[in-house]
Amino acid sequence: MDLRELRESRVMTQAEVAASMGVESSAVARLEAGGHKPRPSTIRKLAEALGVSVTECHKSVIATKVRREIPA
């Protein structure tokens, strides 16, 4: 499950996740696009915002990166 799918499974918008993390919604959009590797502190904040473990969030970050590199 990539980050977008994880967020949607939690029935949250990018704006809601961003507000919980204390960042702009564009930052969440960039994370979901998989354009860069987030810092560990960002993964922790994202996991907390989504109500999942850091491990689950990190797996979603990896899935997002793989999806970006290998388009369907």
C-alpha positions in Angstrom: 0.0 0.0 0.0 1.5 3.3 -1.0 1.2 6.6 0.9 -1.9 7.8 -1.0 -3.7 4.5 -0.5 -2.7 4.5 3.2 -4.1 8.0 3.7 -7.3 7.2 1.8 -7.7 4.0 3.9 -7.7 6.3 7.0 -10.4 8.5 5.3 -8.2 11.6 5.5 -7.5 14.4 3.0 -4.0 15.7 2.3 -5.0 18.9 4.1 -6.0 17.0 7.3 -2.7 15.0 7.3 -0.7 18.2 6.7 -2.5 20.0 9.5 -1.8 17.2 11.9 1.9 17.2 10.9 2.2 21.0 11.0 3.2 21.3 7.4 1.6 22.6 4.2 -0.6 20.2 2.2 1.8 20.6 -0.7 4.4 18.8 1.4 2.0 15.8 1.8 1.4 15.9 -2.0 5.2 15.7 -2.6 5.5 12.8 -0.2 2.7 11.0 -2.0 4.4 11.7 -5.4 7.5 9.9 -4.1 9.9 12.5 -5.5 12.3 12.4 -2.5 13.2 10.3 0.5 11.6 11.8 3.6 13.6 12.3 6.8 13.0 9.9 9.7 11.4 12.7 11.7 9.0 13.3 8.8 8.1 9.6 8.7 7.4 9.6 12.4 5.1 12.7 12.1 3.3 11.1 9.1 2.8 7.9 11.0 1.4 9.7 14.0 -0.9 11.8 11.7 -2.2 8.6 10.0 -2.5 6.6 13.3 -0.2 3.8 12.1 3.2 2.5 13.2 6.4 4.0 12.0 7.2 0.6 10.3 3.9 0.6 8.4 4.4 4.2 7.3 8.0 3.4 6.2 6.7 0.4 4.1 4.2 2.8 2.4 7.1 5.3 1.7 9.0 2.4 0.0 5.9 1.3 -1.9 5.4 4.9 -3.1 9.0 5.1 -4.3 8.7 1.7 -6.1 5.4 2.8 -7.8 7.0 6.0 -9.0 10.0 4.2 -10.4 8.0 1.3 -12.0 4.8 2.9 -13.5 1.9 0.6 -14.1 
